[in-house]
Amino acid sequence: MTVQIHSLAVTDAELNDKAVLIAERCGLQAAALDSNIAQLVLTLSRLEIRVPGLGGPVFIDFTTGKYQHRRQFGGGRGQPLAKAVGLKKGATPYIIDATAGFGRDAFVFASLGCRVTLIEQNPLMAALLADALHRAVDDNEVTDIISRMQLHQGNAVDYLAGLLETDRPDVVYLDPMYPSRDKSALVKKEMQLLHRLVGPDSNSSDLLNVSREVALKRVAVKRPKGAEFFANQQPHVSIESKNTRYDIYTR
């Protein structure tokens, strides 16, 4: 079941001007706070999405929680994710994360020194990312990381196809939405929301093809372990971890 969010509410009147700008970018109407409907909500501390029955609000914070844990204990350049994009001694690629979502993997890349462009098509997810980047830029522990992250809201296929030769990335990273076969894959509320906002991938062939055309060195695709190849294209090599497989398409 998809989530339809039609309105943006604010928790404090001093936020009204900022809320107007966000509502315009997301195509939402301003409305009173209503706990019975799904809403984008602007509070004094952050932007969040509230959906009845989903539990607490969903938001992004690059300074705490899973982001902080992965930054501190993720395994550095030796972790499978880093190896998948070709991070190694003397190699720090420029990466386009064409399916940014909650920005977790992009944050890891940036924490390891990479410059990263995040592309997010869904305007609500892009708004959460933009808010998180804005809040984190003044945090002393992550300000350098955030400075290496740039967000673009729009269609990834169009963005990649329109790149100038001088703007081509070393790596395009893809973490496409994967249709869940059972509820166990949707336990976490963040993934429930992402599935219900974005839905399953619908342009896999176009996205992989254009990614392979523009990437200077490789395309890395994150897949659940045991899943079919993305767009039915066999990779040159794969890197596996406990629950995840990274399929690598080299030049």
Secondary structure, DSSP 8 states (H G I E B T S, - for coil): ------EEEESSGGGHHHHHHHHHHHT-EE----TTS-EEEE-SS-EEEE-TTS-S-B---TTSHHHHHHHHHS-GGGSHHHHHTT-BTTB---EEESS-TT-HHHHHHHHTT--EEEEE-SHHHHHHHHHHHHHHTT-TTTHHHHHTEEEEES-HHHHHHT--GGG--SEEEE------SSGGGG-SHHHHHHHHHH-S-S-HHHHHHHHHHH-SSEEEEEEETT---GGG---SEEEE-SSEEEEEEE-
